[in-house]
Amino acid sequence: MLIIFWLIVAFIICFFLCAFLIGIIKGIEMTPDEWRDFVEDYRREKKQKKESKRLYRSIESQAIAKYPGRANYRKRKAYIDKHL
């Protein structure tokens, strides 16, 4: 039983180690143009995620203002879903 546990742990460690090494190798093989594209895509995704969060918080605050109190959770949820 203990041997099976250690084998599973070893496979998990090996999997993550291999994934990490493959990521490093792919990073080394990228050309400067590919790196530039990769960084631009990362920044764009980060900006879109931030804007999406800001929009959700804005709609959520409007819902809270329209339906205050704990009892109106479902109404607020419906309002948020409607406006997203």
Secondary structure, DSSP 4 states (H G I P E B T S, - for coil): -HHHHHHHHHHHHHHHHHHHHHHHHHHHH--HHHHHHHHHHHHHHHHHHHHHHHHHHHHHHHHHHHS-SGGGHHHHHHHHHHH-
